[in-house]
Amino acid sequence: MIRLTEKLDTPQVADASLSLTIDQRIRSRLKVTLDDGRDAGVFLPRGLILRGGDCLRSDCGLIVEIKASAETVSTVHCEDTLLLARVSYHLGNRHVPLQIAPGFVRYQHDHVLDAMVKGLGAQVVCEQQPFEPEAGAYSSEGGGHHHSHDHDHDHDHPHAH
């Protein structure tokens, strides 16, 4: 089995490709089948989020490009920026991972969320598309929740965090 153990910092010319859903691209250990049919395993450090276009290297030097595969998503296309912001706010308030792009937001399909979006006055379409959600405010592309409350300045009033 091909062991994919390293995420490369920059894209490379790939020897093969691997199509994965977002749920697969957030896992650090995964048995997979490359797009050409070869069996492989993903063995990466925890917390990495693979994005379409990322490249992995195997123990034997094989370079594999990650492709975001189509999956069932709900897409809200809207020219009304205020309505699109309201939809994004309400979905984000439910901690729904969102893909945000000019003129649309996309989330993993959920009929309850679709009804909420329609109730806000927006149109939603269920379709098969790649899903590339935002990484999150406190995460780097490497994933995880990283921020500091350290202060290295002096003054006479207290802080509460």
OpenMM code with the backbone's topology and positions (N, CA, C; nanometers):
from openmm import Vec3, app, unit

residues = "MET ILE ARG LEU THR GLU LYS LEU ASP THR PRO GLN VAL ALA ASP ALA SER LEU SER LEU THR ILE ASP GLN ARG ILE ARG SER ARG LEU LYS VAL THR LEU ASP ASP GLY ARG ASP ALA GLY VAL PHE LEU PRO ARG GLY LEU ILE LEU ARG GLY GLY ASP CYS LEU ARG SER ASP CYS GLY LEU ILE VAL GLU ILE LYS ALA SER ALA GLU THR VAL SER THR VAL HIS CYS GLU ASP THR LEU LEU LEU ALA ARG VAL SER TYR HIS LEU GLY ASN ARG HIS VAL PRO LEU GLN ILE ALA PRO GLY PHE VAL ARG TYR GLN HIS ASP HIS VAL LEU ASP ALA MET VAL LYS GLY LEU GLY ALA GLN VAL VAL CYS GLU GLN GLN PRO PHE GLU PRO GLU ALA GLY ALA TYR SER SER GLU GLY GLY GLY HIS HIS HIS SER HIS ASP HIS ASP HIS ASP HIS ASP HIS PRO HIS ALA HIS".split()
positions = [
    Vec3(0.0841, -0.1175, 0.0000),
    Vec3(0.0000, 0.0000, 0.0000),
    Vec3(0.0893, 0.1248, 0.0000),
    Vec3(0.0479, 0.2261, -0.0735),
    Vec3(0.1192, 0.3537, -0.0786),
    Vec3(0.0860, 0.4308, 0.0487),
    Vec3(0.1905, 0.4785, 0.1189),
    Vec3(0.1717, 0.5533, 0.2440),
    Vec3(0.1979, 0.7016, 0.2187),
    Vec3(0.0914, 0.7824, 0.2238),
    Vec3(0.1032, 0.9269, 0.2047),
    Vec3(0.1261, 0.9900, 0.3405),
    Vec3(0.2476, 1.0398, 0.3635),
    Vec3(0.2871, 1.0801, 0.4984),
    Vec3(0.3289, 1.2262, 0.5118),
    Vec3(0.3355, 1.3005, 0.4006),
    Vec3(0.3856, 1.4379, 0.4085),
    Vec3(0.3014, 1.5305, 0.3213),
    Vec3(0.2551, 1.6406, 0.3805),
    Vec3(0.1878, 1.7459, 0.3039),
    Vec3(0.2952, 1.8443, 0.2605),
    Vec3(0.3031, 1.8698, 0.1306),
    Vec3(0.4041, 1.9596, 0.0772),
    Vec3(0.3602, 2.1049, 0.0948),
    Vec3(0.4566, 2.1929, 0.1159),
    Vec3(0.4279, 2.3351, 0.1364),
    Vec3(0.3865, 2.4059, 0.0082),
    Vec3(0.4353, 2.3582, -0.1039),
    Vec3(0.4029, 2.4200, -0.2323),
    Vec3(0.3547, 2.3126, -0.3295),
    Vec3(0.2662, 2.3489, -0.4215),
    Vec3(0.2203, 2.2505, -0.5206),
    Vec3(0.3368, 2.1984, -0.6045),
    Vec3(0.3280, 2.0747, -0.6443),
    Vec3(0.4313, 2.0084, -0.7258),
    Vec3(0.3625, 1.9432, -0.8456),
    Vec3(0.4412, 1.9043, -0.9436),
    Vec3(0.3876, 1.8247, -1.0535),
    Vec3(0.3539, 1.6874, -0.9947),
    Vec3(0.2297, 1.6482, -1.0084),
    Vec3(0.1832, 1.5258, -0.9420),
    Vec3(0.1966, 1.4039, -1.0317),
    Vec3(0.2214, 1.2902, -0.9654),
    Vec3(0.2260, 1.1609, -1.0330),
    Vec3(0.0885, 1.0953, -1.0353),
    Vec3(-0.0001, 1.1394, -0.9448),
    Vec3(-0.1334, 1.0803, -0.9319),
    Vec3(-0.2239, 1.1826, -0.8637),
    Vec3(-0.3526, 1.1515, -0.8582),
    Vec3(-0.4474, 1.2391, -0.7892),
    Vec3(-0.5354, 1.1572, -0.6957),
    Vec3(-0.5943, 1.2273, -0.6002),
    Vec3(-0.6799, 1.1646, -0.5002),
    Vec3(-0.7978, 1.2581, -0.4743),
    Vec3(-0.9181, 1.2152, -0.5091),
    Vec3(-1.0389, 1.2946, -0.4893),
    Vec3(-1.1028, 1.2581, -0.3566),
    Vec3(-1.1253, 1.3613, -0.2720),
    Vec3(-1.1797, 1.3401, -0.1384),
    Vec3(-1.2863, 1.4449, -0.1061),
    Vec3(-1.3855, 1.4060, -0.0256),
    Vec3(-1.4837, 1.5007, 0.0266),
    Vec3(-1.4200, 1.5787, 0.1412),
    Vec3(-1.4879, 1.6830, 0.1874),
    Vec3(-1.4344, 1.7605, 0.2997),
    Vec3(-1.4233, 1.6731, 0.4247),
    Vec3(-1.5194, 1.5850, 0.4483),
    Vec3(-1.5113, 1.4985, 0.5665),
    Vec3(-1.3876, 1.4085, 0.5617),
    Vec3(-1.3484, 1.3668, 0.4428),
    Vec3(-1.2269, 1.2868, 0.4281),
    Vec3(-1.1022, 1.3737, 0.4387),
    Vec3(-1.1089, 1.4992, 0.3894),
    Vec3(-0.9916, 1.5856, 0.3874),
    Vec3(-0.9559, 1.6423, 0.5243),
    Vec3(-1.0415, 1.6238, 0.6247),
    Vec3(-1.0079, 1.6694, 0.7598),
    Vec3(-0.9552, 1.5562, 0.8473),
    Vec3(-0.9538, 1.4345, 0.7954),
    Vec3(-0.9062, 1.3196, 0.8730),
    Vec3(-0.7563, 1.3022, 0.8567),
    Vec3(-0.6899, 1.2624, 0.9623),
    Vec3(-0.5445, 1.2443, 0.9566),
    Vec3(-0.5045, 1.1011, 0.9217),
    Vec3(-0.5935, 1.0073, 0.9421),
    Vec3(-0.5682, 0.8667, 0.9092),
    Vec3(-0.6853, 0.8188, 0.8252),
    Vec3(-0.6533, 0.7657, 0.7064),
    Vec3(-0.7608, 0.7306, 0.6142),
    Vec3(-0.7110, 0.6307, 0.5107),
    Vec3(-0.7853, 0.5221, 0.4907),
    Vec3(-0.7563, 0.4295, 0.3825),
    Vec3(-0.8285, 0.4833, 0.2592),
    Vec3(-0.7556, 0.4965, 0.1471),
    Vec3(-0.8112, 0.5582, 0.0268),
    Vec3(-0.7757, 0.4770, -0.0969),
    Vec3(-0.8412, 0.5120, -0.2067),
    Vec3(-0.8071, 0.4593, -0.3384),
    Vec3(-0.7755, 0.5788, -0.4264),
    Vec3(-0.6534, 0.5831, -0.4790),
    Vec3(-0.6159, 0.6916, -0.5696),
    Vec3(-0.7088, 0.6893, -0.6906),
    Vec3(-0.7180, 0.8018, -0.7596),
    Vec3(-0.8081, 0.8108, -0.8745),
    Vec3(-0.7740, 0.7105, -0.9840),
    Vec3(-0.6494, 0.6611, -0.9868),
    Vec3(-0.6108, 0.5595, -1.0866),
    Vec3(-0.6337, 0.4159, -1.0371),
    Vec3(-0.6929, 0.4010, -0.9152),
    Vec3(-0.7293, 0.2689, -0.8655),
    Vec3(-0.6328, 0.2065, -0.7657),
    Vec3(-0.5175, 0.2657, -0.7435),
    Vec3(-0.4209, 0.2104, -0.6481),
    Vec3(-0.4634, 0.2375, -0.5048),
    Vec3(-0.4409, 0.1395, -0.4176),
    Vec3(-0.4709, 0.1545, -0.2752),
    Vec3(-0.3637, 0.2375, -0.2073),
    Vec3(-0.4081, 0.3208, -0.1134),
    Vec3(-0.3142, 0.4053, -0.0396),
    Vec3(-0.3712, 0.4324, 0.0987),
    Vec3(-0.2864, 0.4859, 0.1825),
    Vec3(-0.3277, 0.5283, 0.3153),
    Vec3(-0.2740, 0.6672, 0.3426),
    Vec3(-0.3548, 0.7500, 0.4066),
    Vec3(-0.3129, 0.8835, 0.4468),
    Vec3(-0.2725, 0.8758, 0.5935),
    Vec3(-0.1506, 0.9184, 0.6238),
    Vec3(-0.0961, 0.9171, 0.7596),
    Vec3(-0.0322, 1.0538, 0.7850),
    Vec3(-0.1133, 1.1507, 0.8273),
    Vec3(-0.0675, 1.2880, 0.8456),
    Vec3(-0.0826, 1.3310, 0.9908),
    Vec3(-0.0115, 1.4360, 1.0312),
    Vec3(-0.0313, 1.4886, 1.1669),
    Vec3(-0.1754, 1.5356, 1.1856),
    Vec3(-0.2261, 1.5199, 1.3059),
    Vec3(-0.3629, 1.5635, 1.3358),
    Vec3(-0.3759, 1.7140, 1.3176),
    Vec3(-0.4956, 1.7565, 1.2755),
    Vec3(-0.5237, 1.8989, 1.2652),
    Vec3(-0.5055, 1.9579, 1.1273),
    Vec3(-0.4483, 1.8845, 1.0332),
    Vec3(-0.4325, 1.9374, 0.8979),
    Vec3(-0.5657, 1.9323, 0.8242),
    Vec3(-0.5911, 2.0332, 0.7442),
    Vec3(-0.7057, 2.0340, 0.6541),
    Vec3(-0.6498, 2.0324, 0.5134),
    Vec3(-0.6827, 1.9292, 0.4376),
    Vec3(-0.6367, 1.9227, 0.2998),
    Vec3(-0.7331, 2.0014, 0.2120),
    Vec3(-0.6783, 2.0795, 0.1211),
    Vec3(-0.7557, 2.1603, 0.0272),
    Vec3(-0.7304, 2.1094, -0.1138),
    Vec3(-0.8274, 2.1317, -0.2014),
    Vec3(-0.8071, 2.0997, -0.3419),
    Vec3(-0.6829, 2.1698, -0.3918),
    Vec3(-0.5930, 2.0975, -0.4578),
    Vec3(-0.4683, 2.1535, -0.5070),
    Vec3(-0.3491, 2.1242, -0.4177),
    Vec3(-0.3733, 2.0848, -0.2919),
    Vec3(-0.2624, 2.0458, -0.2043),
    Vec3(-0.1960, 1.9198, -0.2601),
    Vec3(-0.0701, 1.9017, -0.2254),
    Vec3(0.0029, 1.7823, -0.2683),
    Vec3(0.0579, 1.7078, -0.1473),
    Vec3(0.0511, 1.5757, -0.1559),
    Vec3(0.1083, 1.4873, -0.0548),
    Vec3(0.2211, 1.4077, -0.1187),
    Vec3(0.3196, 1.3704, -0.0345),
    Vec3(0.4287, 1.2851, -0.0813),
    Vec3(0.4215, 1.1541, -0.0041),
    Vec3(0.4467, 1.0458, -0.0758),
    Vec3(0.4479, 0.9137, -0.0124),
    Vec3(0.5876, 0.8816, 0.0375),
    Vec3(0.5973, 0.7760, 0.1166),
    Vec3(0.7263, 0.7272, 0.1649),
    Vec3(0.8218, 0.6980, 0.0493),
    Vec3(0.7666, 0.6548, -0.0648),
    Vec3(0.8503, 0.6182, -0.1800),
    Vec3(0.8693, 0.7342, -0.2780),
    Vec3(0.8228, 0.8564, -0.2428),
    Vec3(0.8469, 0.9734, -0.3257),
    Vec3(0.7380, 1.0076, -0.4262),
    Vec3(0.6301, 0.9317, -0.4278),
    Vec3(0.5186, 0.9595, -0.5180),
    Vec3(0.4491, 1.0895, -0.4746),
    Vec3(0.4220, 1.1782, -0.5691),
    Vec3(0.3512, 1.3031, -0.5407),
    Vec3(0.2054, 1.2857, -0.5835),
    Vec3(0.1134, 1.3130, -0.4895),
    Vec3(-0.0293, 1.2963, -0.5148),
    Vec3(-0.1002, 1.4295, -0.4912),
    Vec3(-0.1737, 1.4762, -0.5937),
    Vec3(-0.2510, 1.5996, -0.5814),
    Vec3(-0.3894, 1.5696, -0.5253),
    Vec3(-0.4303, 1.6482, -0.4270),
    Vec3(-0.5629, 1.6350, -0.3677),
    Vec3(-0.6635, 1.7120, -0.4526),
    Vec3(-0.7752, 1.6482, -0.4796),
    Vec3(-0.8857, 1.7130, -0.5509),
    Vec3(-1.0077, 1.7112, -0.4590),
    Vec3(-1.0764, 1.8243, -0.4520),
    Vec3(-1.2009, 1.8312, -0.3745),
    Vec3(-1.3097, 1.7680, -0.4594),
    Vec3(-1.3602, 1.6529, -0.4154),
    Vec3(-1.4617, 1.5836, -0.4953),
    Vec3(-1.5986, 1.6482, -0.4757),
    Vec3(-1.6826, 1.6297, -0.5752),
    Vec3(-1.8194, 1.6797, -0.5657),
    Vec3(-1.8930, 1.6040, -0.4559),
    Vec3(-1.9743, 1.6767, -0.3825),
    Vec3(-2.0572, 1.6168, -0.2789),
    Vec3(-2.1885, 1.6933, -0.2714),
    Vec3(-2.2833, 1.6422, -0.1970),
    Vec3(-2.4135, 1.7066, -0.1893),
    Vec3(-2.4056, 1.8292, -0.0994),
    Vec3(-2.4283, 1.9451, -0.1598),
    Vec3(-2.4212, 2.0716, -0.0887),
    Vec3(-2.5455, 2.1544, -0.1195),
    Vec3(-2.5677, 2.2531, -0.0356),
    Vec3(-2.6713, 2.3531, -0.0605),
    Vec3(-2.5993, 2.4836, -0.0907),
    Vec3(-2.6390, 2.5475, -0.2005),
    Vec3(-2.5754, 2.6720, -0.2423),
    Vec3(-2.6795, 2.7825, -0.2479),
    Vec3(-2.6457, 2.8950, -0.1868),
    Vec3(-2.7320, 3.0127, -0.1865),
    Vec3(-2.6644, 3.1177, -0.2738),
    Vec3(-2.7183, 3.1389, -0.3939),
    Vec3(-2.6705, 3.2457, -0.4825),
    Vec3(-2.7574, 3.3667, -0.4566),
    Vec3(-2.6951, 3.4831, -0.4389),
    Vec3(-2.7743, 3.6012, -0.4049),
    Vec3(-2.6976, 3.7274, -0.4418),
    Vec3(-2.7617, 3.8156, -0.5174),
    Vec3(-2.7021, 3.9442, -0.5539),
    Vec3(-2.7239, 4.0481, -0.4435),
    Vec3(-2.8198, 4.0233, -0.3543),
    Vec3(-2.8489, 4.1150, -0.2431),
    Vec3(-2.7475, 4.0869, -0.1323),
    Vec3(-2.6454, 4.1733, -0.1199),
    Vec3(-2.5369, 4.1471, -0.0254),
    Vec3(-2.5847, 4.1468, 0.1197),
    Vec3(-2.6858, 4.2287, 0.1530),
    Vec3(-2.7385, 4.2284, 0.2892),
    Vec3(-2.8068, 4.0958, 0.3197),
    Vec3(-2.8866, 4.0459, 0.2286),
    Vec3(-2.9525, 3.9167, 0.2491),
    Vec3(-2.8491, 3.8052, 0.2586),
    Vec3(-2.7475, 3.8086, 0.1736),
    Vec3(-2.6428, 3.7054, 0.1789),
    Vec3(-2.5674, 3.7120, 0.3118),
    Vec3(-2.5433, 3.8331, 0.3619),
    Vec3(-2.4782, 3.8486, 0.4928),
    Vec3(-2.5679, 3.7936, 0.6034),
    Vec3(-2.6990, 3.8194, 0.5962),
    Vec3(-2.7922, 3.7664, 0.6974),
    Vec3(-2.7938, 3.6134, 0.6951),
    Vec3(-2.7997, 3.5557, 0.5762),
    Vec3(-2.7970, 3.4095, 0.5629),
    Vec3(-2.6678, 3.3546, 0.6238),
    Vec3(-2.5542, 3.4163, 0.5896),
    Vec3(-2.4247, 3.3711, 0.6421),
    Vec3(-2.4205, 3.3820, 0.7938),
    Vec3(-2.4740, 3.4915, 0.8475),
    Vec3(-2.4776, 3.5111, 0.9923),
    Vec3(-2.5570, 3.3995, 1.0595),
    Vec3(-2.6763, 3.3724, 1.0095),
    Vec3(-2.7616, 3.2714, 1.0735),
    Vec3(-2.7041, 3.1303, 1.0602),
    Vec3(-2.6416, 3.1007, 0.9469),
    Vec3(-2.5763, 2.9699, 0.9327),
    Vec3(-2.4545, 2.9608, 1.0247),
    Vec3(-2.3749, 3.0678, 1.0293),
    Vec3(-2.2577, 3.0697, 1.1167),
    Vec3(-2.2958, 3.0623, 1.2628),
    Vec3(-2.4096, 3.1218, 1.2980),
    Vec3(-2.4584, 3.1176, 1.4352),
    Vec3(-2.4921, 2.9743, 1.4772),
    Vec3(-2.5136, 2.8878, 1.3799),
    Vec3(-2.5389, 2.7449, 1.4056),
    Vec3(-2.4114, 2.6633, 1.3874),
    Vec3(-2.2970, 2.7310, 1.3781),
    Vec3(-2.1650, 2.6677, 1.3643),
    Vec3(-2.1574, 2.5764, 1.2427),
    Vec3(-2.2212, 2.6186, 1.1345),
    Vec3(-2.2194, 2.5429, 1.0102),
    Vec3(-2.0964, 2.5843, 0.9298),
    Vec3(-2.0102, 2.4902, 0.8920),
    Vec3(-1.8984, 2.5261, 0.8044),
    Vec3(-1.9527, 2.5833, 0.6731),
    Vec3(-1.8964, 2.6965, 0.6308),
    Vec3(-1.9434, 2.7650, 0.5108),
    Vec3(-1.8304, 2.7866, 0.4116),
    Vec3(-1.8628, 2.7705, 0.2863),
    Vec3(-1.7766, 2.8162, 0.1784),
    Vec3(-1.8344, 2.9503, 0.1350),
    Vec3(-1.7530, 3.0533, 0.1420),
    Vec3(-1.7993, 3.1879, 0.1104),
    Vec3(-1.7235, 3.2381, -0.0113),
    Vec3(-1.7993, 3.2848, -0.1111),
    Vec3(-1.7396, 3.3367, -0.2340),
    Vec3(-1.8257, 3.4536, -0.2823),
    Vec3(-1.7748, 3.5345, -0.3737),
    Vec3(-1.8565, 3.6453, -0.4241),
    Vec3(-1.9898, 3.5945, -0.4801),
    Vec3(-2.0986, 3.6430, -0.4227),
    Vec3(-2.2309, 3.6088, -0.4736),
    Vec3(-2.2924, 3.4803, -0.4235),
    Vec3(-2.2192, 3.4020, -0.3434),
    Vec3(-2.2820, 3.2801, -0.2906),
    Vec3(-2.2164, 3.2330, -0.1614),
    Vec3(-2.2931, 3.1535, -0.0867),
    Vec3(-2.2418, 3.0751, 0.0250),
    Vec3(-2.2871, 2.9321, 0.0025),
    Vec3(-2.2084, 2.8379, 0.0541),
    Vec3(-2.2370, 2.6960, 0.0333),
    Vec3(-2.2118, 2.6227, 0.1641),
    Vec3(-2.2951, 2.5231, 0.1918),
    Vec3(-2.2806, 2.4394, 0.3109),
    Vec3(-2.3207, 2.2971, 0.2761),
    Vec3(-2.2805, 2.2028, 0.3613),
    Vec3(-2.3213, 2.0642, 0.3385),
    Vec3(-2.4728, 2.0575, 0.3508),
    Vec3(-2.5350, 1.9883, 0.2562),
    Vec3(-2.6808, 1.9872, 0.2461),
    Vec3(-2.7481, 1.9422, 0.3755),
    Vec3(-2.8494, 2.0175, 0.4135),
    Vec3(-2.9317, 1.9863, 0.5297),
    Vec3(-3.0678, 2.0508, 0.5056),
    Vec3(-3.1735, 1.9689, 0.4978),
    Vec3(-3.3054, 2.0228, 0.4625),
    Vec3(-3.3596, 2.1209, 0.5668),
    Vec3(-3.3211, 2.1050, 0.6926),
    Vec3(-3.3652, 2.1983, 0.7966),
    Vec3(-3.3003, 2.3351, 0.7739),
    Vec3(-3.1703, 2.3355, 0.7433),
    Vec3(-3.1019, 2.4617, 0.7140),
    Vec3(-3.1557, 2.5245, 0.5854),
    Vec3(-3.1873, 2.4403, 0.4864),
    Vec3(-3.2464, 2.4927, 0.3625),
    Vec3(-3.3769, 2.5656, 0.3927),
    Vec3(-3.4609, 2.5091, 0.4798),
    Vec3(-3.5880, 2.5731, 0.5160),
    Vec3(-3.5632, 2.7061, 0.5870),
    Vec3(-3.4627, 2.7119, 0.6738),
    Vec3(-3.4296, 2.8367, 0.7425),
    Vec3(-3.3878, 2.9436, 0.6417),
    Vec3(-3.3015, 2.9056, 0.5461),
    Vec3(-3.2543, 2.9993, 0.4449),
    Vec3(-3.3719, 3.0523, 0.3625),
    Vec3(-3.4627, 2.9638, 0.3233),
    Vec3(-3.5813, 3.0055, 0.2476),
    Vec3(-3.6688, 3.0977, 0.3316),
    Vec3(-3.6775, 3.0695, 0.4615),
    Vec3(-3.7544, 3.1547, 0.5522),
    Vec3(-3.6961, 3.2945, 0.5648),
    Vec3(-3.5671, 3.3077, 0.5420),
    Vec3(-3.5023, 3.4392, 0.5432),
    Vec3(-3.5233, 3.5141, 0.4117),
    Vec3(-3.5791, 3.4443, 0.3111),
    Vec3(-3.6095, 3.5081, 0.1833),
    Vec3(-3.5104, 3.4798, 0.0726),
    Vec3(-3.4187, 3.3869, 0.0931),
    Vec3(-3.3194, 3.3534, -0.0091),
    Vec3(-3.3569, 3.2227, -0.0790),
    Vec3(-3.3033, 3.2049, -0.1964),
    Vec3(-3.3222, 3.0820, -0.2723),
    Vec3(-3.2027, 2.9908, -0.2485),
    Vec3(-3.2291, 2.8619, -0.2346),
    Vec3(-3.1223, 2.7648, -0.2113),
    Vec3(-3.1363, 2.6511, -0.3116),
    Vec3(-3.0232, 2.6026, -0.3619),
    Vec3(-3.0212, 2.4941, -0.4593),
    Vec3(-2.9383, 2.3794, -0.4017),
    Vec3(-2.9935, 2.2602, -0.4049),
    Vec3(-2.9191, 2.1399, -0.3654),
    Vec3(-2.8488, 2.0889, -0.4909),
    Vec3(-2.7172, 2.0700, -0.4825),
    Vec3(-2.6406, 2.0303, -0.5997),
    Vec3(-2.5172, 1.9503, -0.5601),
    Vec3(-2.4506, 1.8966, -0.6601),
    Vec3(-2.3251, 1.8240, -0.6413),
    Vec3(-2.2110, 1.9172, -0.6827),
    Vec3(-2.1299, 1.9609, -0.5849),
    Vec3(-2.0185, 2.0515, -0.6100),
    Vec3(-1.9079, 2.0216, -0.5093),
    Vec3(-1.7831, 2.0573, -0.5411),
    Vec3(-1.6774, 2.0502, -0.4402),
    Vec3(-1.7082, 2.1470, -0.3265),
    Vec3(-1.6689, 2.1122, -0.2045),
    Vec3(-1.6954, 2.1950, -0.0875),
    Vec3(-1.5640, 2.2314, -0.0218),
    Vec3(-1.5342, 2.3619, -0.0187),
    Vec3(-1.4106, 2.4140, 0.0407),
    Vec3(-1.4472, 2.5184, 0.1463),
    Vec3(-1.4853, 2.4751, 0.2658),
    Vec3(-1.5283, 2.5713, 0.3683),
    Vec3(-1.4133, 2.6564, 0.4209),
    Vec3(-1.4504, 2.7690, 0.4795),
    Vec3(-1.3543, 2.8563, 0.5460),
    Vec3(-1.2835, 2.7763, 0.6551),
    Vec3(-1.1565, 2.8063, 0.6770),
    Vec3(-1.0799, 2.7345, 0.7788),
    Vec3(-1.1209, 2.7749, 0.9199),
    Vec3(-1.1708, 2.8950, 0.9394),
    Vec3(-1.2098, 2.9417, 1.0718),
    Vec3(-1.1227, 3.0568, 1.1173),
    Vec3(-1.1777, 3.1413, 1.2012),
    Vec3(-1.1114, 3.2645, 1.2416),
    Vec3(-0.9822, 3.2415, 1.3192),
    Vec3(-0.9739, 3.1363, 1.3964),
    Vec3(-0.8570, 3.1150, 1.4810),
    Vec3(-0.7661, 3.0050, 1.4307),
    Vec3(-0.7910, 2.9555, 1.3108),
    Vec3(-0.7068, 2.8461, 1.2628),
    Vec3(-0.6226, 2.8922, 1.1460),
    Vec3(-0.5052, 2.8346, 1.1370),
    Vec3(-0.4249, 2.8515, 1.0161),
    Vec3(-0.4692, 2.7404, 0.9222),
    Vec3(-0.4172, 2.7360, 0.8028),
    Vec3(-0.4545, 2.6275, 0.7140),
    Vec3(-0.4129, 2.4930, 0.7715),
    Vec3(-0.3251, 2.4947, 0.8727),
    Vec3(-0.2874, 2.3718, 0.9397),
    Vec3(-0.3941, 2.3238, 1.0360),
    Vec3(-0.4961, 2.4080, 1.0618),
    Vec3(-0.6062, 2.3680, 1.1482),
    Vec3(-0.5787, 2.3959, 1.2942),
    Vec3(-0.6778, 2.3726, 1.3735),
    Vec3(-0.6663, 2.3902, 1.5173),
    Vec3(-0.7050, 2.5291, 1.5621),
    Vec3(-0.7127, 2.5477, 1.6919),
    Vec3(-0.7524, 2.6739, 1.7527),
    Vec3(-0.6302, 2.7328, 1.8191),
    Vec3(-0.5698, 2.8337, 1.7557),
    Vec3(-0.4445, 2.8887, 1.8054),
    Vec3(-0.4559, 3.0394, 1.8174),
    Vec3(-0.4515, 3.0904, 1.9361),
    Vec3(-0.4341, 3.2326, 1.9572),
    Vec3(-0.3852, 3.2535, 2.0982),
    Vec3(-0.3308, 3.3708, 2.1230),
    Vec3(-0.2657, 3.3946, 2.2502),
    Vec3(-0.3322, 3.5072, 2.3255),
    Vec3(-0.3308, 3.4976, 2.4556),
    Vec3(-0.3775, 3.6053, 2.5404),
    Vec3(-0.2594, 3.6709, 2.6116),
    Vec3(-0.1377, 3.6427, 2.5664),
    Vec3(-0.0188, 3.6999, 2.6295),
    Vec3(-0.0086, 3.8484, 2.5995),
    Vec3(0.0393, 3.9225, 2.6980),
    Vec3(0.0626, 4.0655, 2.6811),
    Vec3(0.2062, 4.0939, 2.7209),
    Vec3(0.2752, 4.1736, 2.6441),
    Vec3(0.4100, 4.2107, 2.6840),
    Vec3(0.4230, 4.3628, 2.6826),
    Vec3(0.3267, 4.4265, 2.7513),
    Vec3(0.3322, 4.5704, 2.7720),
    Vec3(0.2945, 4.5994, 2.9165),
    Vec3(0.3445, 4.7078, 2.9694),
    Vec3(0.3219, 4.7403, 3.1097),
    Vec3(0.2286, 4.8598, 3.1234),
    Vec3(0.1334, 4.8476, 3.2162),
    Vec3(0.0490, 4.9598, 3.2549),
    Vec3(-0.0178, 4.9254, 3.3864),
    Vec3(-0.0865, 5.0211, 3.4455),
    Vec3(-0.1349, 5.0049, 3.5832),
    Vec3(-0.2758, 4.9506, 3.5983),
    Vec3(-0.3458, 4.9214, 3.4897),
    Vec3(-0.4810, 4.8694, 3.5073),
    Vec3(-0.4858, 4.7194, 3.4748),
    Vec3(-0.5759, 4.6467, 3.5435),
    Vec3(-0.5824, 4.5009, 3.5249),
    Vec3(-0.6531, 4.4628, 3.3942),
    Vec3(-0.6292, 4.3395, 3.3513),
    Vec3(-0.6953, 4.2811, 3.2360),
    Vec3(-0.7813, 4.1641, 3.2808),
    Vec3(-0.8925, 4.1429, 3.2149),
    Vec3(-0.9746, 4.0236, 3.2376),
    Vec3(-0.9933, 3.9536, 3.1045),
    Vec3(-0.9650, 3.8237, 3.1014),
    Vec3(-0.9820, 3.7456, 2.9771),
    Vec3(-1.0676, 3.6268, 3.0053),
] * unit.nanometer
topology = app.Topology()
chain = topology.addChain("A")
for resn in residues:
    res = topology.addResidue(resn, chain)
    for name in ("N", "CA", "C"):
        topology.addAtom(name, app.Element.getBySymbol(name[0]), res)
